[in-house]
Amino acid sequence: MHTQQSDRQGLEHWTLAMQQICGRFETALASTPSLFIGEVSASSRAGLPVANLRTNAGTIRRLGENPALDDDQHCFLVSQRSGHSSVMQGGTRISLAPGELLLMDSVGPCEINPNGLIEHVSLALPRSQVRRHMAGDGVMFGKISSTNACGRMLHMLMDQLCKEGSSGEDGAQGEALQSAFIALLEPGLERGAGGPCSFASLSGANLRGYVQQVIDESLSQPGLTPAHLAGRLNISVRHLYRLFEEEGDSVCRYIQRARLKRSADDLANPFYRGESITSIAYKWGFTDSAHFSRSFKKQFEQSPKDYRAQAMA
């Protein structure tokens, strides 16, 4: 099913299609009805059920007042393909930038807030199987790491799935891929990105290591600045600078080196052969392709294009 309309009737069609494909969601507009964009479609890719969503709605909300009415058969691995949004569930709000992944439960209240026009691709996974693999309290909501091995593997699998054309049923392939996604989910979730209570007892090298971990988990966010990071960690910007100056480094240089390293890893990865250099740079938080190219050449003594060609050879 597919819908795209630009009037009030279009919003009604969009809502109906959303409910048929994604569950009991309601939509509030961010602008006048004449400017509304709403597209949603469902397909099978490599034997797995996938939904594509594109909209500039203000809020997409599932009240979840009666869990018995929710689809408790699935949870969703959501890939932010373009634009920025935030998703709230269970009292936790997570921001998504292009290329980031989120695990979202299909039961209970949920709210998606697009920041302008966004595109999502979501993969439906059996909720009961995912729950069996979850450690601790079994919460099925959280961002997928872009740095640990399992998280990076999930990103690669999801990117490849998004590139697949719609296909018919492929039971054996679909079952194998589904098992891989589910097995990687729990160890692929981000850890330790909480507030001050999670590192209040740390100092010196241990605190700096914790800060570096938070940075490494946030590299894809273009707004990752010292001020933003200090506010997130509830420390002063000066304290943040001192943590890196003690090692003869700076927080800005650390962020740039880490982003360049992730970009270089993707450029050398045959799995991303079809991705443009610009899209890889954007994925890791760079917003200016010329600046990225200059910084990359200074770091690796090769242009991104030559680095990729040599790695592929």
C-alpha positions in Angstrom: 0.0 0.0 0.0 1.3 3.5 -0.9 -0.1 6.9 -0.2 1.1 10.5 -1.0 -1.3 13.4 -0.7 -1.0 17.1 0.0 -4.5 18.0 1.4 -6.7 17.1 4.4 -8.0 14.1 2.6 -4.4 13.0 2.0 -3.8 13.1 5.7 -6.7 10.8 6.3 -5.4 8.4 3.6 -2.0 8.6 5.2 -3.3 7.8 8.7 -5.3 4.8 7.4 -2.3 3.4 5.5 -0.1 4.0 8.6 -2.5 2.1 10.8 -2.7 -0.8 8.3 1.0 -1.1 7.9 2.5 0.2 11.2 -0.2 0.0 13.9 -2.5 2.4 15.8 -0.6 5.6 15.1 -2.2 9.1 14.9 -0.6 12.1 13.1 -0.5 15.8 14.0 0.6 18.2 11.3 3.6 20.5 11.7 2.3 22.9 9.0 -0.8 23.7 7.0 -2.4 20.7 5.3 -1.5 22.0 1.9 2.2 21.4 2.7 1.8 18.0 4.2 3.9 15.1 2.7 3.0 11.6 3.7 4.2 8.3 2.0 4.1 4.9 3.5 4.6 1.5 1.8 5.1 -2.1 2.7 7.2 -4.7 0.9 9.3 -7.8 1.2 13.0 -7.6 0.9 15.2 -10.7 0.9 12.2 -12.5 2.4 11.8 -10.0 5.3 8.8 -7.5 5.9 9.9 -3.9 5.5 8.0 -0.6 5.7 9.1 2.6 4.1 8.0 5.9 5.5 8.5 9.5 4.3 6.8 12.4 5.9 7.1 16.0 7.3 4.4 15.5 9.9 4.8 17.2 13.2 4.1 14.3 15.5 3.3 10.6 14.9 1.9 9.2 18.1 0.7 5.8 19.4 -1.2 6.3 22.6 -0.9 2.7 23.7 -3.6 3.1 26.4 -4.8 -0.4 25.9 -1.8 -2.8 25.2 -4.3 -5.5 24.3 -5.1 -3.5 21.1 -1.4 -3.1 20.1 0.3 -5.4 17.7 2.3 -7.5 20.2 3.7 -9.8 17.6 6.5 -7.6 16.4 9.1 -5.0 17.3 10.9 -2.8 14.8 14.4 -2.0 13.8 14.2 1.5 12.4 16.8 3.0 10.1 16.8 6.8 9.7 17.6 7.1 6.0 17.4 10.9 5.7 16.5 13.9 7.9 16.5 14.1 11.7 13.9 13.0 14.2 13.4 12.0 17.8 11.6 9.0 19.1 10.2 8.6 22.7 9.1 5.4 24.4 9.0 4.4 28.0 10.0 7.9 29.2 13.2 7.9 27.1 13.8 10.1 24.1 16.4 9.2 21.5 17.5 11.5 18.6 18.2 10.0 15.2 20.5 11.3 12.5 20.9 9.9 9.0 22.3 6.4 9.1 21.4 5.7 12.7 19.4 2.7 13.9 16.8 2.3 16.6 15.1 -0.7 18.2 11.5 0.2 19.0 8.8 -1.9 20.7 5.3 -2.2 19.2 3.6 -2.2 22.5 2.9 0.8 24.7 2.9 4.6 24.1 5.3 5.9 21.4 6.0 9.2 19.8 8.0 10.1 16.7 8.8 13.8 16.1 10.2 14.5 12.6 12.4 17.6 12.2 11.3 18.5 8.8 11.1 15.9 6.0 12.4 12.4 7.1 12.6 9.0 5.6 12.5 5.8 7.7 12.9 2.1 6.8 11.6 -0.3 9.5 12.2 -4.0 9.7 9.5 -6.0 11.6 11.0 -8.8 13.8 9.1 -11.3 15.9 8.7 -9.7 19.3 8.8 -12.9 21.3 12.1 -14.0 19.8 13.7 -10.6 20.3 12.5 -10.6 23.9 14.1 -14.0 24.6 17.5 -12.6 23.5 17.3 -9.4 25.7 19.3 -9.2 28.9 18.3 -7.5 32.1 14.8 -6.0 32.2 14.2 -7.0 28.6 13.4 -3.4 27.4 13.1 -3.4 23.6 13.9 0.3 23.0 17.3 1.8 22.3 19.8 3.1 19.8 22.1 0.7 18.0 25.8 1.3 18.5 27.8 2.4 15.4 31.1 1.5 17.0 30.9 -2.0 18.6 31.2 -5.0 16.3 27.7 -6.2 16.6 26.2 -2.8 16.1 28.3 -2.1 13.0 27.3 -5.5 11.6 23.6 -4.5 12.1 24.2 -1.2 10.3 25.8 -3.1 7.4 23.0 -5.7 7.2 20.3 -2.9 7.4 22.1 -0.8 4.7 22.2 -3.8 2.4 18.5 -4.7 3.1 17.6 -1.1 2.2 19.3 -1.5 -1.1 17.5 -4.7 -2.0 14.6 -4.3 -4.4 11.2 -5.6 -3.5 11.1 -9.3 -3.9 8.8 -12.3 -3.4 9.0 -14.7 -0.6 12.4 -16.3 0.1 11.8 -18.4 3.1 15.3 -19.9 3.7 17.1 -16.6 3.1 14.6 -14.6 5.2 14.9 -17.0 8.2 18.7 -16.8 8.1 18.7 -13.0 8.0 16.1 -12.7 10.7 18.1 -14.9 13.0 21.2 -12.8 12.3 19.4 -9.5 13.1 17.9 -10.9 16.3 21.2 -12.4 17.6 23.0 -9.1 17.0 20.4 -6.8 18.6 21.1 -7.1 22.3 24.9 -6.9 22.1 24.6 -4.2 19.5 22.7 -1.7 21.7 24.5 1.4 22.9 25.6 1.3 26.5 26.6 3.9 29.1 25.3 7.1 27.4 23.4 8.1 30.6 23.6 11.1 32.9 26.0 12.2 35.6 25.2 9.4 38.0 26.8 6.9 35.7 30.3 8.5 35.9 30.2 10.7 39.0 32.7 8.4 40.7 35.2 8.5 37.8 38.2 10.8 37.5 41.3 11.3 35.5 42.0 8.7 32.8 38.9 6.7 33.7 36.6 9.8 33.2 38.4 10.6 29.9 37.9 7.1 28.7 34.2 7.3 29.5 33.9 10.6 27.6 35.7 9.1 24.7 33.2 6.2 24.7 30.3 8.6 24.6 31.9 10.5 21.7 32.5 7.3 19.8 28.8 6.4 20.2 27.8 9.9 18.9 30.1 10.5 15.9 27.2 10.5 13.4 25.6 13.5 15.0 26.6 16.7 13.2 25.9 18.8 16.3 28.5 16.9 18.4 30.3 20.0 19.8 32.2 20.5 23.1 29.3 22.5 24.4 26.8 19.9 23.5 28.9 17.1 24.9 29.6 19.0 28.2 25.9 19.6 28.6 25.1 16.0 28.0 27.7 14.9 30.5 26.7 17.6 33.0 30.3 18.9 33.3 31.7 22.3 32.3 33.2 22.9 28.9 36.5 23.9 30.6 36.5 20.6 32.5 36.0 18.7 29.3 38.8 20.6 27.6 41.2 19.8 30.5 40.5 16.1 30.3 42.1 16.0 26.8 44.7 18.7 27.4 46.2 16.6 30.1 47.2 14.2 27.3 48.4 16.9 24.9 45.2 16.5 22.9 41.9 18.4 22.4 38.4 17.3 22.3 37.8 18.7 18.8 40.8 16.9 17.4 39.7 13.7 19.0 36.2 14.0 17.5 37.7 14.7 14.0 40.2 11.8 14.2 37.5 9.4 15.2 35.2 10.5 12.4 38.0 10.3 9.9 38.8 6.8 11.1 35.2 5.6 10.8 35.0 7.2 7.3 38.2 5.4 6.3 36.9 2.1 7.5 33.8 2.5 5.4 35.7 3.6 2.3 37.9 0.5 2.6 34.9 -1.8 3.1 33.7 -3.6 -0.1 30.2 -3.7 1.5 30.0 0.1 1.1 31.3 0.1 -2.5 28.1 1.5 -3.8 28.0 4.4 -1.3 29.3 7.8 -2.5 32.2 9.4 -0.6 30.0 12.3 0.3 27.3 10.1 1.8 29.9 8.2 3.9 31.3 11.6 5.1 27.8 12.8 6.0 27.1 9.5 7.8 30.0 10.2 10.2 29.0 13.8 11.0 30.8 15.8 8.3 28.7 18.5 6.8 31.2 20.0 4.2 32.6 17.7 1.6 35.5 20.0 0.8 36.5 20.2 4.5 36.2 16.4 4.7 38.5 15.9 1.8 41.1 18.3 3.1 41.0 16.8 6.6 41.1 13.2 5.2 44.2 13.9 3.0 46.0 15.6 5.9 45.3 12.6 8.2 46.0 9.7 5.7 48.2 11.5 3.1 45.7 10.4 0.4 42.5 11.8 -1.0 39.4 9.8 0.0 39.1 8.7 -3.7 42.6 7.4 -3.8 42.4 5.8 -0.4 39.3 3.9 -1.5 40.8 2.8 -4.8 43.9 1.5 -3.1 41.9 -0.4 -0.5 39.6 -2.0 -3.1 42.6 -3.0 -5.2 
